Amino acid sequence: MTTIARLMAFAALACLAVPPARAETITSKSFAYFSVGGRTAAELDEELSKRGPVMKRSGSRHPGATRIKWGGSVTYVRRGSRCAVGEARVTLSTEIILPRWKNRKRATPSLALIWDTLSSDIKRHEERHAEIARTHARNLERTLKTLRPEADCERMQARVDRATADAVSKHDADQARFDRIESKNFNDRMMRLLVHRLKNRAE
């Protein structure tokens, strides 16, 4: 499986609306699956490259993905002579897309072990992308709650926009940093996981 190290997924930020300031972040998580065939390691590698979800940023396919959608609404109110954030609501939806191998039950023990280890690591990787997104959504909410009122609502909207853009930038940087670390450590991590599973089988 010589190309698997290049297949680590990168979470795609689908859209971002203005988040709320006075409501808890509402998050949801769902799972979707795509089928892969193949009976050998090389065929599995090819199937993942051919059938995995296409990421918008790179235009390439990956063995897993986390699609992230931010949404929400915000209103502005007068406080004395100034404008402040009023009622607000934020939502975050994450869809984790994972591979499902059609021939798993007919696989050789060694290939089944590799697949189970790899697919488990892909799921863990994508779950972490979703967790990173949730953390940044909550951080943004806390930031917006502390924004001071502005002289008018146009300026208040501009301040919310700047805070949101900064949050998106930090989110993207953290997601990219996570992928770089995961990709760099992929081979060592897989070997440790394989050895661990082999030891558990032997006991």
N, C-alpha and C positions, 0 to 999 in steps of 0.2 A: 504494500500500500504506500508507494513512494510519494504520491502527491497529496496524501491526506493532510500533511502539515500546512499546506496552502489553502485548506478548505475551512479554516476556522471562520465562523460566521461573524459578520459585522452588523450590529443592529441598525436598522434604518429608521430615522426620525421622519414620520410621515407628515405630520402637520402640527402646528402649534397655534392655539387661540389664547386670548388673554385670560390668565388664570385668576381665581377668586382670592379674596382676602379674608372673608369671615365665614368660611365653611371648611370642614375637614376635607382633605383630598379624597376624592372618590376614585378608587382604582378597581379594575377588573382584569382577570387573566384567563385566557382560553388557550386551547391546544388544537393544532391542526397537523395532519400527517400526509406525507407523500410516499408512495410505494417505490421500492427499488427491487430489481431482480438481480441476476448474477449468481454464479455458483463458486467462483474463485475470488481471491483477494483482488486480483487485477480487474475482474468484471465488476465487483462491488465498487471499486474506486471509480471506474468509468461510469457506472450508473449514478453515483452521487454527483459526479461532474456534469452529467447529462440531465438529471431530473431534479436536482436541488433547487430551492427557490432562488430567483434572480434578484440581486440587490440593486436598487436604483443607483446608488452612488458609483459602484464599480461596473455594473452591467454584467457581472459574472455570477455563476451559480455557486451555492454553498451547501454544505451538508445539513445546515440548520439555520434558522433565522429568528429574530424577534422583531415583529412589526409593532411599532410604538405610535400611538395616536394620542395627542394631547387635545383637550377641548375645554370649553367653559364659557362663562359669560361674566361680565362685570358692569356695574352701574356706578355712577358718580353722584354724590350728594353735596349740598352746601352745608358747611359748618361755620356759622357766622358769615364772614365775608369771604371765606375760602372754600376751595373744592377738595373733597376727599373721596376715597374709594368707599362705596356704599355696599349694597348687597353683591355678593360674588360667589361663584361656584367653579370648581375645577374638577376635571375628570381626566383619568389616564387609563387607556386601554392597551393591554399588551397581548399579542397573539404569538405564541411560541410554535414554530413550525419545525417538525422533527421527521426523520426518516423512519420508515417501517420496512424491514426486509421480508419479502414474500417467501424466501427459501430458508428462513432461519431454522425451521424444524428439521430440514433435511441436510443441514450443514454438518461438516466434519467437526469433531470436538474442538480442534485447534482453531478453525475459522469461526466457530460459534463463540468461542472465548474472546477472540479479537473483536468480533462484532458487538458482543454484549458490553465489552469494556469501552469501545469507541462510542457506541450509541448512548451509553450512560454518561460519558464525558461531554458529549454534544448537548445533552439535556441540561446537565449542570451548568455548562457554559451559557446557554441561552437563558436559564433561570437567573443567572447573575446579571445578564443584560437588563432583564425586567426589573430586578432589584435596584440596579443603578438608576434606572429611569424613575422608579418610585421615590427614591431618596431625593433626587433633584426636584421632583414635583413638590414634595413636602417642603424642601428648603426654599423654593420659590414662593410658596404660599406664606411661609413665615416672613420672608423678606418683604412681600407686598403688604402684610399686615402692619409693618413698622414704618411704611412710607408716610412722611409728613404731608399734610395738605398743601396744596399750591394756591397761588393767587386766583387762578381760573382753571376750569376743567380741561382746557386744551393743554395746559402745562402739566396737569395731573396725568392726563392720558400719555403724554410724552414721557413722563417719568416711569409710568407702568411699562411702556414699550421698551425703555432702556433696561429696566430691571429684567424684563422677560428675555430680551436679546442676550443679556449677560448670562442668564441662567441656561439658555440654550447652548451658548458657547461653552460653558463649563461642563454641561451634560455631554456634549459631543466629544470634548477633550477627554473626559473620564472614560467614555465608551471606547474611544480609540486607544487610550493608554491600556485599558484592560485587554483589548485584543492583541496589542503588541506583546504584552507580558505572556499571555496565553500561548501565542504562536511561538515565542522564543523558547518556552518551557515544554512545548508539546511532546517532543520525543521522550524526554526524561519522565514527564508525568505519565505517559502511556506505559512506559516500562515499569514504573512503580505500581501502577494499577494492575497490570498484567501479572506481575509477580505476586501481588497481594491476592488476586483471585486464584492463582495457581496454588498458593499456600492454603487457602480456604478449602479448595477441592481436596487437597491431600489429607487434611485433618479429619 
